[in-house]
Amino acid sequence: QVQLVESGGGLVQAGGSLRLSCAASGSIFSINAMGWYRQAPGKQRELVALITRSGSTNYADSVKGRFTISRDNAKNTVHLQMNSLKSEDTAVYYCNFPPIVRGGPEYWGQGTQVTVSS
C-alpha cells in the first residue's frame, strides 16, 4: 500500500510560479517511476510530467521548458516546479505512483488545486 499526499497548490497570477510536492509512504518509492497529472474542468486527466527511478524525465509538450519534475528518494518525495504559469495550467494536479509491474496496483494522491489568474 502506498499513500500519496500532495501540497503546494494555490492561486497565482499568470507568469508566476508554484512548487508542488508529493510525499509518499512505503519503502518501494525509490524503485518506481513517479508522475504528475492534471485535470481541468470538463477535460480528461492528462500526464504532465514523469520521472523514472533513475531520474530520467518526460514532459507534456504544453509544459516543456516551464515545468521541472524532480525526486528525493531519501525523503520519498517528488516535486513539480512550475514557472511561467498560464491560465490554461489551471487544474487539479495529482501525484501518481504507476504500477511497478503490468496489472499491479496504481496509486493516486487526493489532488491539489492550482489556479492561475490572467
DAURUR-V357580 format. One record per residue. N is the residue number from 0. RES is the residue in one letter. OMEGA is omega in radians with two decimals (999 if undefined). Layout:
BEGIN
N | RES | OMEGA
N | RES | OMEGA
END
This chain:
BEGIN
0 | Q | 3.10
1 | V | 3.06
2 | Q | -3.11
3 | L | 3.14
4 | V | 3.14
5 | E | 3.03
6 | S | 3.03
7 | G | 3.11
8 | G | 3.11
9 | G | -3.13
10 | L | -3.13
11 | V | 3.09
12 | Q | 3.08
13 | A | -3.09
14 | G | -3.12
15 | G | -3.08
16 | S | 2.99
17 | L | 3.07
18 | R | 3.10
19 | L | 3.08
20 | S | 3.10
21 | C | 3.10
22 | A | -3.09
23 | A | 3.02
24 | S | 3.05
25 | G | -3.06
26 | S | -3.06
27 | I | -3.10
28 | F | -2.98
29 | S | -3.07
30 | I | -3.04
31 | N | 2.96
32 | A | 3.09
33 | M | -3.12
34 | G | 2.98
35 | W | 3.07
36 | Y | 3.03
37 | R | 3.11
38 | Q | 3.08
39 | A | -3.13
40 | P | 3.10
41 | G | -3.12
42 | K | 3.11
43 | Q | 3.06
44 | R | -3.11
45 | E | 3.09
46 | L | 3.11
47 | V | -3.09
48 | A | -3.14
49 | L | 3.06
50 | I | 3.13
51 | T | -3.12
52 | R | 3.13
53 | S | 3.08
54 | G | 3.06
55 | S | -3.04
56 | T | 3.05
57 | N | -3.10
58 | Y | 2.95
59 | A | -3.12
60 | D | -3.07
61 | S | -3.09
62 | V | -3.12
63 | K | 3.14
64 | G | -3.14
65 | R | -3.10
66 | F | 3.09
67 | T | 3.07
68 | I | 3.12
69 | S | 3.13
70 | R | 3.07
71 | D | -3.06
72 | N | 3.13
73 | A | -3.11
74 | K | -3.12
75 | N | -3.14
76 | T | 3.02
77 | V | -3.07
78 | H | 3.01
79 | L | 3.07
80 | Q | -3.07
81 | M | 3.14
82 | N | 3.12
83 | S | -3.06
84 | L | 3.14
85 | K | -3.14
86 | S | -3.14
87 | E | 3.03
88 | D | 3.13
89 | T | -3.08
90 | A | 2.91
91 | V | -3.10
92 | Y | -3.08
93 | Y | 2.99
94 | C | -3.06
95 | N | 3.03
96 | F | -3.03
97 | P | 3.10
98 | P | 3.10
99 | I | 3.07
100 | V | -3.11
101 | R | -3.14
102 | G | 3.14
103 | G | -3.11
104 | P | 3.08
105 | E | -3.07
106 | Y | 3.13
107 | W | 2.97
108 | G | -3.09
109 | Q | 3.14
110 | G | 3.07
111 | T | -3.05
112 | Q | 3.00
113 | V | 3.13
114 | T | -3.13
115 | V | -3.13
116 | S | -3.11
117 | S | 999
END
